[in-house]
């Protein structure tokens, strides 16, 4: 049996992986980079890297995302931690996933540093990724699904002004189930939405009404004892 010495507890490395979700073409997408260095050179992966010894975790997450994808001003939140001893071929590396939801059209991702390429990949069409990144994405996606049942995080993925059909498509994709249009819109009565005078433009079908989420109204309602966000 391996004898553990005190110095062994100071030989681990720590990394952060940035799981960035967006919604387009009716599907949840995740941002990937193509690695231009070993290990797993030329494989797709989540944007991630080691944390510097004197670096705060939040600062590290933002630095890593900027260095590899050029994305700035992304609201990152710490999610799950992954620590399988064999998850990294070069030694013991514990990693923590940081989650962000963005409107893809509002950002421009570009490969930088040792990232050769970047791309938005549909969550249901993932290739075999580097390290344990398939597991990290799935676990973080499961967290997103839980949040979408009780928190208005869906509106962070939709355009600032969206159609009710887009909102329904998002929920149908995430929960892998078709929703009855009439029943879904009944549930929206409890959600503070602002209906705008203008409608869709440049569409071949009949233009639909546009809505936006009223966050201030939601904050006022959320403090009421009986109020629940549920779709």
C-alpha angles and dihedrals in degrees: 000000000000112000111226116219127193092249091059090072090064099053100079126105125219126213138177128220120199113216106194116186126194136169125230138142090015095301140095109246130196125209114243135182129209109232117233094188141054138302100056094000112191092016124121117247145160113275102265144137144165122293116242115243094246097038130113112231097239091048090049093051092052092045093050093049092049094045095051104031106017089234115147135182093028115154103232124189127191113248131168128346122225122203112163104154091227099045093104121048094213099056145298108332120169113199135194122206119226116202129210133171116205142170101248094211090059095059137055115210117200129177116251141164109009094344107107097190140359128209142168108241125193109247091231093053102053119152123218100289132205121273112347093321095129088060092046092051093047093048092048091046089053088054090051091052091053091050092049090060095058109016133055093242091126089079091062087066099045126075115270086255114034141166123246087241090060090051091050092047090054093054093043091054096045095047095035094229134108114243127214106247096219095047093046092053091049088060090054090068088082093051117084104236129166116220113214127214095231124074136208117300133204095027128131095218128063107299112254128219118264125228138183132200115255101218095178091055089047091053090053092049095043092066091059110103097232099040119113130175106226134156 
